[in-house]
């Protein structure tokens, strides 16, 4: 029987989508709650986020993902979402609310067959005190098959 199987010349094939075929969107929470220090004398939440997004260092989350995937977009959000830039680090001092559900929905709205969204990675404290409910938007991601 084994000999019969070998005559069929079986092979194993695994397809991995090319990194340039889709976009990865990183959502960085820059709302007022990111000024919080979770431990006395510890870093503020936004300072921990700065470490993950430091492009000058080789071992940060952002540099690692950019090495693996060609198309990584970084967006900052509070009650609005916009492309992340150096001035985004100052936005938590404005004390704005967190519209995490709205940011997720806005990222999903950019998904199309011509410009597919492969994944969204959110860096947030999880607060959502403005806009769409997170679970409602999560259902939309599930229906599109896009991981968050």
N, C-alpha and C positions, 0 to 999 in steps of 0.2 A: 504494500500500500504506500509506504514512504517513497519507494522507487517511482510509483505512478504519479505521486505529487510532484516529485522532482522533474518528471518529464513535462509537466505543465509549465515549468519555469516561473514559479511565483516570484514576486518582488514586492517590496514595501515602498510606498510612495507617500510622502508627506509634503503638503503645500503650506508655506508660510508666506503671508502677504508681504510684498515688498514695502519697505519703510516709507517710500515715496508715494505710495498709493493712497494714503490717508493722512489726516491731520490729527495731532494730539493737542488739545487745548488745556492749558493750566490756568485755573481760576484762583487768583490770590485775593483773599479777604483783606480789604484795607479800610474796614469800617471802624467806628470808634471803639468797639469792644476789643479790638486787637491791641489796644494800649494796656490792657490788663496784664498784671504780673500774677502768675498763678502761685508762685512761692515767694515768700518774703525775701527780698534781696536777689531774686532770680530775674531772668530776662523777661521783657514784655513779649507777648505773643508775636508781635510784628518783628521783633528782633530775631526770634527763632526762624521766622519765615525768611528773613534776609539771608540767613546762613544757607538755606536750601536753594535760594535763587542767585547766589553769588557766582557769576559767570567767570570770574577771574581765577577761581579755584577749580581744580580738576575733579575732585571727588564729590561735588555737590549734586543734589537731585537734578537740577536743571542741566548742568553740563553732561551728566550721564545720559539723560533722556535725549538731549540734542545729539549726542554721539550715536545713539541707537536709531533715532528717527529723524528724518530730514526736515520734517515740517512740524515744529512745535511753536504754538502761539501762546503767549502769556498775556492774560487779561486781568486787570484789577477791578474789583467790584465793591461797592457799598450800596447805595440806592441806585447807582448808575454803574454800567460796565464800560470800560474803555481799555484800549491797548496799554499795557504796562510800560511805564517809563520811569526814569530816576525820581521824578517828582512824586510818583505814586507813594513812595515811602512816607511822605508827609501827610497823606490823606487821613490816617487815623486821628490825628490831632484835631481835625474838623468835627469829630464826634458824630458822624452820620450813622444812621441805622443800617442794618444788614438786610439786603434783599437777595439772599442766596438763591431762593427759588426762581426769581426773575433772571438772575445771572445764568443759571442752568438753562432756563428756557431760551434766553437770547443766544447762548452758545449752540443749542440744538437747532435753532432757526437757521444757522449757517450751513447745516448739513444738506448736501444735495448729491445726486449721482456723479456729477462732474467734479465735486469738491467734497468727498466724503469725510465725515468726522469719525475717527477711529476710536477715540476715548477722550473723556474729560477727567482730569485729576484736580480735585478741589483742595486747596489749603485754607482751612477755615476753622474757627472755634465752634462751628455748628449752629450759631445763633441765626435765627431767621425771624426778624421782628418787623418785616415790611414786605409787602408784595405776595407773590404766589406761594402756596404751600409746597414744601420740598417733596412730599410724598406724591402729590399730584403730578409734578414734573417728572419724578422718577419713573412713574408709569409710562410716560411718553418715551423715555429712554429705553425702557424694557421693550416697548412695541417696535422700536427702531433697531433693537439689538446692539445698542451702543453702551459699553460699560462706563460707569462713573466710579 
